[in-house]
Amino acid sequence: MRITIINEYVRERRAHFTNAALHALSAAEKCCRLGEGEVVSTGHILYGLAAAKDGAAGALLSRYGVTPELLLDKLGTEEAPDTLPSSSIKYSYAAARVLRDCYEGVMNRSAGDRSGTVGTLHILYSLVYGDTEALHIIGGLGINERELFNTVAELLNGNEIMHKRLLFQLGGLELPEELLTPENEALIKEIRERQEAARQEGQGDGQPEQFQPGAPRTPGSALAVFGRDMVAQAADGLFLPVIGREKEMERLIRILFRKTKNNPCLVGEAGVGKTAIVEGLAARIAAGTVPGYVRSLKIIRLDMTAVVAGTRYRGDFEERMKQIIDEATSDPNAVLFIDEIHSIVGGGSVEGGMDASALLKPALSRGAMRVIGATTQQEYRKYFERDAALSRRFQPLTVSEPDEAETAEILKGIAPAYEAFHGVKYEPEALPAAVRLSKRYISDRFLPDKAIDVIDEAAAKVRTGGIERYFERKDNIAPVGAPAADNAEDYEAQARDKYREKIELIKKGKFELAGQAGLEEKALRELQKDVERAANGAAAEAETGDPAAVKRVTAEDIEKVVSQWSGVPVEKLGRTDSQRLLELEKALHRRVVGQDEAVSTVSKAVRRGRAGMKDPKRPIGSFLFLGPTGVGKTELARALAEELFGSEQALIRLDMSEYMEAHSVSKMVGSPPGYIGHDDGGQLTERVRMQPYSVILFDEIEKAHPDVYNILLQVLEDGILTDSKGRTADFKNTVIIMTSNIGARDITDRRHLGFSDDTEDNKYEQIADAVKAELKKAFKPEFLNRVDETVIFRPLTAEQIRDIARLQLALIEKRSLEAGIKTEFTPEVAEWLAAHGYDSRFGARPLKRLIRKEIEDTLAEEMLRALAEAKDAGAGKATGSDATPAALTIRIGVEDGKIVAKRGQ
């Protein structure tokens, strides 16, 4: 019989629908027409599924007690439809969406679908998936909707056990065409044989077991689907041991057992161990090392991403959350743990729907369920504090960053797990080095997370052995085009070939190429030895099991990893604080010329601060640098940053000419709430929070607005500064330097106004007195009293300018050598630069301009000229950018009172 379908979408795709599905839709249209309606609803489609006896959905619905007659009563239709549908009938939006979703879902998953066509089970799945009229009808009949949904889902997913169960329940019914597959025919035969054997033995009457609607099913538990039992995971050893944090765990337990506000929220920066505290509690519950009233707790980690995933329509997310809340409230021992709990604010909501926080509030307010949350300080303020109704349901529990001693204990506790994973052993000094170096040089993260990552990567680095040397040699020395070798024999064969090539080149008189072949042969021999050593070491360790054969992670390995992350040279990381401080003057003198008093004063103050002879809350040292321009004030700040903290990147420079207005104070600590830039934080506080070990340079402090001095008073006295968001920046590990040109005219003028009978020291003292008098006029006493040292820089002499010229030429030699050019300067060059670049009023700045014009420009021209000549001669080679010709030497000297450059070999 030809089946007539009004729905155009289905009619155009009827080849992709089973006959049972088409029968069901035809019955749905007839039912709609009989009720004198013109719109087919999801309820009508449900009737059609129940009426289609040749469909699996109809057989399944009948086992739940859903019959066509019962549905007619629910739909308000008095008798079974037998009239043909009218062409005026249309499908409701929800009904059309169900059919469209069925088709698109089957087509998208056709590779793994059982039939490749849309059957009645697919339609039933879509009906009970969303918030439809059909689902309300099923619920009104007293049927467990989730039970039905799970049954249909498992049938569609090919669960063999469920197929067996359904076939057994169908008993003597005629099997629907959707289950008539070769696989199911074998199952049918097995079931029928079991039924026949049961009848013969008198153990049964051959009737199928009755399906019990609403029976509990483990797969149907929302917490089982969207959550993970952390206590069970801890019992299986899936968590790292948690060291310390006993106080936080005790507070966590106390909050959980409060009558009200029994929902703790762990608040702390990323990486301080918020999640680890909950894992530690779960581990103690699993081990039984908690009081008896705590042992019954079941901590369920709720995956909010999984809860939101797949919720396509309005009401889907709310339904899932309601099921989760119902299960959590029904179990008094259940405790939900939601990591990144700020995501529940707005999470899962669609237009016209509710977000997760709104769904949780009623249950939390009644105390019917307990939730542990974890979030950062910033997210807590951004989401929770703005929602007073939500924030008052939770009790914040602040998790602070552990100190170095606590972090060292944490690393000792988890080190065995990393040793077992990587197959290495940590030397005793490696773990403290990881804590110390990560705290100082990795400023954008927090302990213990960054220290754990350091020891993890260091172990991986040691585990991979000589892989760095392999790639370095292969890329830089080994012959181009040489095939990669997997064993020592391959490298040995390649080395022999290079040896024969070298001999042939020597015979032909091509000595330069022969030398290159010799270097390549040597590189291959080294690679051969590396492979042999690695193979021998692995074999010895595997055969003997000797712990001495296990690779060791040393403090040097830790230093290399931190150096790669931070960019600070390894040799600077390896020096201890005491070595660095004792050699501070010597190091500063290498960069700062002619300022012996300034260098000595700063060094003594820094040593005094670092030795613990100062208030531990205050900065290491605070200095006010006075002097004319170009005498080395900023250079001393840069040198101090490199020597104390390993890199010039540790210098935080603020140009105070940008803070001349009263409102500019907000730039330092952040704009107030409601103003533009509030979320960005302060330029000073944010950088200090990111770089707690740094030198802070307030350049030209006299140009700042007086309100800025009030900010500095707090920093100099208490060592802390609170930004507009309430976050505290700690200055106790910083050096504060303020520069000013106040009294600069006194310094330069008085130096040349006679004093011929006085010594240089007497002149300096008189200049200092005059400058300090000017200083007292410009700054308030309370500001000057908080500065540790006022340092007055001397004007530079011609001899000192000559020394600076030599330092600058040495730097140029170093930079040019890195670019592939060997630069040589005659002694006359420094003399010429000092004579032509000296101006007592401007210090060393005219010298730098002269070097840029006469030296750097000349070098650039010579290098480009050499490149052009090499390219024309065919000797140069370009790979993306011009390469520098080998062995290029440029000699710079003075001839006829001018700087000249000559090329040499």
N, C-alpha and C positions, 0 to 999 in steps of 0.2 A: 504494500500500500504506500502511496506517495504521501510523504509528510509535508504539510504546508506550514511554513514559518513566516510570520509577519515581519519579525525583526530583520531589517535590511543588513545589519552588520553580520549577523549569523548566516543569513541566506547567501551572502557573497562568499562566505568561508565555510559553507556546510560540509565541504570535503574534509575539513579538519575537525569535525564534530562526529562523535560516534552516533549510531542510530538511537541508542538509549538516551543520549543527551538531547537529540532532536525530538524524540518522543516526549521527554520531560518538558521541553520548551513549548511544544504544541499543546500539551495538557495545561500548562500554565496560562496560555493565551485563551484556551477554551474556558478555564475557570474564571478568568477576568471578564469574559463576555457574558458568562452566565450570571455573574453578579452585577450586570448592567454597568460595568465600568469600562473605561476606555484607556486606562493606564495599567500596564502589567507591573506589579511591585515585586520585591524580593519575597514577600509572603506567597504570592502566586507561584513563583519559581520553586519555592520549597514544596508547595503542593505537587507541582509537576514532578519533582524528584521522587516524592513518596509514591506518586501514582504510576511512575514508570517501573513496572515490575521487572523489566529486563536490565535494570541498572544496579550497580553495586551500591549506590547511594540509597536507593529505595530499600534494598535488603538491610542495609545498616540502620536506616531510620526505623524500620519495622521492629528491629531488636531493641530499640530504645522506646518502643511504644508509640511511635509517631506514625499514624495511619492517615490515609487520604480523607477518611470520614471525619477524623478529629480536626484536621486542618480546615475542612470545609466549614465546620462550626466556628472555628476561630476567625475565619475570613468572612463570616456572615453569609455563606452560600448554603442553600438548603438541600440541593441534590447534586449528584454527580454530573458534571458537564458532558453533554454529548453533541452539542451543536458546534458547528464549524466557526472558527474565529472570523471576526469582521476585519476588513482592511483598514478600518478607522482606528484600530487599537494601536497604542504606542507604548513604549517602555519608559518607565520612570528613570530619572538620572541614576539612582542607586542601582537599579536592576541592569541598566545598560553598562554601568561601570563594572559590575560583577562579571558580565559576559566578556567585556573587553579585557579585563585583568586575567581572566581564565585563558583566553587565547594568547595574549602577549606572554604570559608566564610560561605556557607550554612551548611556545615557539622559541623563547629565550633559553629554555632548558631542554630542548628537544633531544640533545645528545644523550642526556641521562634519564629521559622520561621513559616510563614502562610501555606506553602505547604510541606516543608520538601524536596523539590526537586528544581533543578535549572530551573528557568523559564526565559522567555524573558526579564522580568524586571530586573532580576539579571544581565544578560549579558549587558543590556543597562546601568545599574548603573556602571559597571566596565568600560564600554567604555567612559563614560563622567566623570569618577572620575580622571583619569590620563591625561597626555599630549599625546593623541593619534591622529592618522590621522582622526579617526571618529569625534573627538571633533572639529578639525579644519574644517572639512566639515560642521558640524552643525553651527559653528560660521560664516562660509562663507555664509550660507543661511540667515544670519540676525537673528538668533535665540539666545535668551539670554541663554547662557550655564548654568549659575547658577540657572536660573528659572527652566530649565529642570532637572538639578541635584536635586534640592530640591523637585520637584514633585515626581521624582522616589524614592528618599530616604523616603519621607513621605508615599508613597504607600507601600513600603517594610516594613516600621516600623508599619504598621497597623493603620494609622491615619484614623479614621472612617469618618471624614468630607471630607477628600480627596477622599476616596472611593466613598462616595455619589456623590461628584462633578464629578468624572470621569465617574461613571455610568450614571449620568444625561447627561453628554456630549456625551456619546456613543449613547444615544437615541435609534434609531431603529436598530443599528448595532447588529449583532450577538455577544453575550458576549463571550470573550475568556475563555478558560477552566481554566486559573489561577484564575479567579474571581468567578468561579462556586462553591461556598461553601455555606453551610446552612445559614451562617450569611449574605452573599451577596444576597442570594435568597430573604431573607426578605427585604433587602434594595431595591432590584430590584422591588419587588411588591409594596413597598411604593412609589418609583419614578414613576412607571407606573400609579398607581392610581392618583398621583398628576398631571401627564400629561393629563390623561383622564378628570379629573375634570376641568383643565384649558381649555381644548377644549370645554367642555360642557358649561362653563360659558362665553366663548368668550374672555377670558383674555389672550389667547395665542394660537398659532397655533400648539403647541405640539412639536415644533422644539427645540433641545437642544441649550442652550446658547453657544456662541462661546468662545473658550479659547483664551485669548489675550496674545500671546507671548511677553515677555519683560515687562509685567505689574509689578509694584512694589509690592514686597511681604516682609513683616516684617521678617518672618523666614529666608529669604535669605540674610539679612544684615550681613556682616562679622563682623561689630562692635557689632551687637546684639549677635552674637554667641560667639565671642572671647573677648568681653569686658563687663564691668559693669559700668553703669551710676552712678558715685559717688555722683552727686548732688541729684539724686533720692534716693539713699541709705541714704544720710544725711537727706533728708526730711522725710524718714521713721524712723529716730532715730536709725540707725544701728551703728553710730559712737559714741565713748565717747567724751565728751566735751573737746575742746582743749583750754587750759589756757595759756595765754602769746603767745609768738612767733609772735607778731604783726609786728615787724620789718622784720622778714623773709617773712611773707605773703605780706607785702607791696613791698618788693624787688621782690618777685615772680611775682606779678602782673605787676610791671614795666617792667620786662624782657619779659613777655608774650606779651606786647603791643609795643615792639620795632619793628623797621622796619626790622632789620637784627639781627641775633643771638637771635631770640626770643624763644629759647628753653632752659629753665633753667635746670640745673642739680644739685640737692641737694646732697652735699657731706658732709659726717660726719660719725662718728663711729656708729656701730650697737647699737641701743637702745636709741639714743639721741632724736628721734622724727621726723625723716625725713618724713615718711609716714603720721604722725599725722598732719604735716603742710599742706599737700595737702588735707587731710580730713577736716581740719579746714577751708580751703578756700572753699571747696565744701559745708560745713555747712553754711558758711556765704552767699554763693550764694543762697542756698536754703531758708535761712531766709530773704534774701533781704537786708542784712546789708552791702552791698558793693556799690560802685558807679554804676550808671546806665549802663555804658559801659561794666561792668564786669558781670552783672546779666545774660547776654545772653550766657555766656560760658557754654559749656557742657564738663565736665571732664570725660573722659572714661578711666577706669583702664583696660589696656590691659594685658591679661593673656598669656604670651609668652609660658608657658608650654602647654596650650591648643592649641596654634597656631602650635606648633611643633608636638603635639601628632597626630598620625595617618598618618603622611606624610611619606609614605613608599618608594615612588619612586621619582626620580629626577624631579624637577619641581613642585611637590605638594606644598612644602613650599613656593616657590617663588610665586605660584599662589595665595595662601592665603594672603601673605603679600601684593601683588599687589592690591588685592581687598580691603584690609584694608586701604592702602595708598590712593587708589582712593576715597573711601568713606570719609576719613578724609580730603582730599584736596577739595572735593566737598562741604563740610560744613565749612564755615569760622568761625563758633563758636565752632567747635570741637577741643578739646585739649586732646591728648593722654597722659596718665600717665603710665610709665613703671617702676615698682619697680625692683630693682636689674638690672638696665639698662645695666650693663656690660655684661649681658648674651646675648645681641644682637650681640656681637662680636664673630663670629663663630657659633652663634646659628642657628640651622636649616640647616646648609650647609651640602651638601654631595659632593662626588667627582664630580668635574665639575660644581657644583652649586655655588650659591651666598649665603652669610650669611645675617642676618637681617640688620646689619649695612650698608652693601653695597647697599641694597635695599632702605634704608631710606635716604641715603646721597643725592641723586638728589632732592628729594622733600624738604629736609631740606635746601639745598643750595639755592633753589629758594624762600624759605620762604612760600611755598605753604601749609605747615602744621606746627602745633606747637606740641611739645613733651616736657613733664616734665619727667625728669629722677631722680632716687635716687640710690645712691651707696655709698660705703665706701671709705675712703681715699686710702686704700691699693688697692682696685680694680680699682679705678679711675686712679691711677698711672700705674697699671699693664696693663690695657686694653686701656683706653682712651688716655693717654699721648703718648703711643707708636703709636697711629693712629692719626697723625696730621690732616688728612682730616676729621676725625670724631670729634675730640676734638674741632676744631674751629667752628663747627656747634652749639656747646652748650656753654652756659655761666654758669660757676660754681658758685654755691651759697653755701657757707660754713655754715654748721649747727653745732654749737659748743655745748658741753655738758652744760646744765643749771647748775647754782650754787645751793647751798643748799636752799637759800631763794626762788628761782624760782621753784625748785622742790617741796618745801613745798606747794606753791600756786597751783601747778598742782595737787598734791594729794588731797588738799582740794576740788578742782573742780570735781574730778572724784570719790571721796569717796562715795557720795550718790549712784552712780551706783553700786558700790561693796557692799554697805550696803543693798541695795534692793535685790541684787542677793543672798547674804549669809544670810540675815535676822539677821544682827548684827548691832551694833553701835560702831564707833571708838571713844575712849576717846580722849580728846583734846591733851594729851601728846603723843599719839601713832604715829601720822603722823610725827611730827618732829623727834621722835626717829627712825622711819624707814629711814628717809633721812640721819640722822647723822650716824647711825650704818651701813647702807648699803654702804655709801660712804667710811667709814673707813675700814671695814672688808671684803667687797666683792669687790675685786680689779680687777677681770677679766671681769667686765661688766661696763656699764655706766648708769648714771642718765639720765632720770627718770625711765628707764626701770627696773632697779634692785630694786628701791624703790617701784615701783608699784607691782612687783612680791612679795615683802616682805609683803605688806599689804594684798595682795590677799591670800597668803598662811596662814598668821596669822588669817585672817577671816575664812578660811576653817578649821583651827585648832580649833578655838573657836566654830565654827558651829557644828563640830563633837563631841563636849562635852568631856565626859570622856572616849573616845575610847582608849586613850593611857593607862590610868589606867586599863581599862578592859583587854587589851592584856597583860600588864605587870603582873597583878595578875594571870591571867589565865595561863600564861606560866610558871611563877616562883613559885606560891604558890598553886594554885588550884590543886586538885588531878588529877594524870595522868589518862586519859581515861574518865574523867567526861564529860558527854555530854554538849554541848553548850545549854544555856537556852535562850529563847526568852522573858521571863517575870519573874517577881519577884517570882511568885508562884513556878516555876520550881526550882529556886535557893533555895527557902525555903525547898522544899521537899528533895533536895540533901543534904542540911545542916542537916536536921533531920536524914537522913540515916547515915551521918558521926558521928552524936552524938551517935546514937545507937551502931555504930561500935566502937567508943571510949570507951563506957561503957563496952562492951564485952571484949575488950583488957585489960582493967583495972582488970576485974574479973579474967582473965587468968594470970595476972602478967606481961604482956608484956607492960611495962610502956613506953619504947622508941617508940614503934609503936603507942601507945595510944597518946603520945605527938604529933606525926606527924599527926594523925587523928584530933586532936584538932586544929592544925594550919590550916588544910584544911577546917574544919568546920568554923573557923573564916573567912577565905578567901571567902567562899561561902556566909556568912552573909554580908560581905562588898559588894560583887557583887550584892546581893539582894537590899541593900540600894541604890547603884548607879542606878540601873534600876528604883527603885521607885522614886528617886529624879528626874531623867530625865523625867519620865512619868508625874509626878506632875507638873514640870516646863513647859512642852510642853502644858499640858492641861490648865494651868493657863493662859499662853500667848494666846492660841487659844480662850479661853472663854472671857477673860477680854479685850484683846487687849491693855493691859497696856504697855507703852513703857519701864517701869521699868523692865518688865519681859523679855525684849529682851537682849540677851547675849551681853556683851561688850568686845571689843578688847582693851587691855591695853598695856602700854609700855612694861610690863613684857612679854606679848605674842610676841611682836615684837622681844624682846631680845632672846627668846627661838628659834624663827625661824632663826634669824641671827646666833645664836650659832650652830644650826644644819648645816647650810650651810658652815660656816667658820671654825668650829672646835674650836673656842675660847670659854672657859668656860663662863657660864651665869654670874657668880659672877663678872668676870672681865668686862663684857659688861655693867653691871649696875653701875659701878663706874664712876663718872664724872671726867673730866680732872683735875679739881682743887683738888679733893680728891687724885687722883693718883699722882699729882705732889707734894703735900704737904707731902705725906707719902713716897716719892721716896727714901730718904736715908734709912729709916727703912726697906723698902722692899729689897733694894740692899744689905744691911748689912746681911740679912738672907742668902744670897748666896755667897757673897764675903767677905772673912775674911782677916783682917790685912791690909787693904788698905783704911784707914779712909780718908786720904787726897784725894785720887783718887775719892772715892765715893762722897765726899763733893764737890769737884771741878766740877765733871760731873753734879751732881744734880743742883747746882747753875746755871750752864751754860744752862742747859735744861730749868729750870724754867724761866730764863731770856728770852730765845728764845720764849717759848710758851706764855709768858705774853705780847708779842708784843713789847719788848724793843730792838728788833733787826731789821735789814732790812728785810721786809717781803718776799723779793725775795730769800734771802739766806737760806741755810739749817738751821734747828732748832739749831744745834750745830755741830762744827767740832773739833775733838780731835786727838792728837797724843799721843799714849800710848807707854811709854818707860820703859823697865825693863827686867830683866833676864827671862828665860823661866820658866813656871810653877808658876807664881806669881798671876795669875788671870786676865790677860788682856783680853783674849777671853771670859772668864767666865763673866766678867763685861759687855761685849758687848751683850752676850746672855741674861743676867739678865735685861739689859736696854731694849732690844727688847720686852721681856715678859711684863715688867711693863708699858712701854709706849704704846705698840701696841697690847698687849693682848696675844701674843704667840711667842715662839722662832722661829716659821716659818716666822716671820717678819724680820729675820736676813738674809741679803744678804752678803755672804762671798765670797771674791775673793782672791785667793792665788796669790800674786804678783810674785812668782817664775815662774809662767806661762807667765809672761809679760816681760821677760828679753830682748827680741829681739825688734828691731825697728818696724818690721811689725806686732808685736803682738798687737799694738795699735788698729788695725782694729777689733780685737776680742771684744773690749769694745763698739765700735760704729757701727760695721758691716763692711763687706767687700765692697769695691767700686763696682759700676755697672760693670758687665762683669766678675767678679771674683767669684769663688766658695764660697757659703755661703752668697751671697748678699741678698737673699730672707729670710734668717734666722734672720737677724737683729743682733744687738750687745748684748753681754752677759750682759753688765751693763745697757744699755738703755732699752732693752726689759724687764728686770726684774723690773726696776724702774717704767716703764709704767704700768706693771701688779701689782706692789706693791708700790704705791706712799707713803704709810705710812710704813716706814721700817727703820731699822738700817743697814747701809752699812759698812761692815768691810773689809778694805784693809789690809790683813795680810802680815807682813814682807814687808812693803812698800819700804824699802831701796833696795830690789832686783829688783824693776821695772826699766824698761828702762827710761831714762830722758824724752822721748817724752810722757810717761804716765803722768808725772808731769804737762805737758802743758795742758793735758785734765783735770786734777784735778783743775788747776788754774781757769778754766772757771766754774767748778761746785762749788767751794768754794766761788767764787766772785759773780757770777750771778745766781747760782742755777738752771741752765738749761744746757742741752747737746743735740745737734742735731745729729741724727744718719745718716748713709749713704743714707737713703731713704728720708731725709728731715723731719722726724718726731722728735718732741721735747719731751724730758723726763724732767719732773719737779722735782727738788730735794728739794723744799721748805718745804716739810713735812717729810724730812728724817734727820737722825742723821748720820754724817760721822765720822767713827773711823778708824784711821790708827795705826797699831802696828809696832814696830821696836825693834830690839835687839841692836841698837846703844847705846854704853855706858854701856852695860850689864856687861862687865868685870870691869869697874870702880865701878859699884854699888856693885858687890860681893867682889872685892879685897879691896876697901877702907874701907868697913865695918869691915874687920878683920885686918887692918894694924894699929892698935893702937887706937889713939884718945881716950885714956882711961880717959883723964881729961875732955873731951867734953860730953855734953848731947847728947841724941839721936837726938834731933831736930837739933843741930849744925852739927852732922854727916850727917843728911839728906840734909841740905842746902849745905854742901860742896860737897856731892855726886851730887846734882842737878846742881851745877855750873859746875862741871867737865863734866857731861853728856851733858849739853847745849852747852858747848864748842865743844864737838865732833859733836853735831847735826849741828852746823853752818858750820862745814867742809863738812858734807855729803849732805846738802840740800841748795838750793839757797834761798836768803833772801825773794824774792817775794813769794816763796812757804810757808815759815815759817810765814810770816806776815799775811797770809790768814787763818791760823789755829787759832781757838778761844782759845784753851787751850792746853798746853803741860803738860801732866800728867806723873810723874815719879813714878813707883811702887817700893815699898820697898821689899827687900828680906824677905822671911817668916822666922819666928822664930820657935823654937820647940813647944812653947805654941800654936802658931797659927796653926801649923800642927796638934796638938791634937784637936783643935776646928774643923778643916776641917775633921778630921777622924770621929768626932761625927756626922757632917752633912752627910757624906757619909753613915755611918751606919744607920742613920734615913731614908735615901732614900732606902736603901736595905730593911729595915723593911717594908716600904710602898709597894715596888714592890713585895716582897715575900707574903705579905698579899693579894695582888690582885691575886696572883697565888694560894691562898688557904693555905698558910703556915704562921703560927705565929712564928716569929723569935724574940728571946730575946738575948741581948748582956749584958754581965757583964761590969762594969766600967773599969775593967782591960784591956778589949779588945782595947779600944781607946788608952790607955797608951802604950800598946804593939805595936800597929800600928804606933804611933807617934815616938816611940824609934827606930823601925826598918825601918821606911819609910821616915826618914828625911835626906835630903841632901840639904844644903843651896845653892848649885850651880844649882840644878834642880827643886827647889820648890816643888810643890805638885804632880808632875808627878810620882816620885817613890812611893809615897803613894798610888796612884790609881792602880799602877801595883801590889803592895803588896796586896791590898784589893781584886783585881781580883783573885790573886793566892790563898790566904789563906782563904778568906771568901766566895766568890762567888762559887769557885770550891767545897768547902766543903758543902755548901748548896745544890748545884746541886746533889752531890753524895748522901747525906742523903735523899733528896726527891725521887730520883730514887730507892734507896734501900727500902724506905717505900712503894713505889708503887708496887714494886715486891713482897714484903711480903704480902701486902693487896690483891694482885691478887691471890697469892698462897692460902691464907686463905679464899678466896671467898668473902672477904669484899669489894674488889675494883670492879669498874665497868668501862668498856671502851666503849666509843661511838665515834668511829673514831680515837681518841687519848686517851691515858690513863687519867683517871680522878684522881684528888688528893684526898687521903683519908681525911675524915672529921676530924677536931680537931687535926691536926698534928702540934705539937709545937717542934721547934728546939732551944735549948739553946746553945749559943756559949760563951765560956770563955777561960781562959788561965790556963794551968796546966803544970808545969815543963818547963816553958818558951816557950810553944808551944800553938797554937790555937787548941782547941778541940771542937767538937760538940756532943751534947747529945740530944737524942729524949725524949720528954715528952708528957704527955696528959693533 
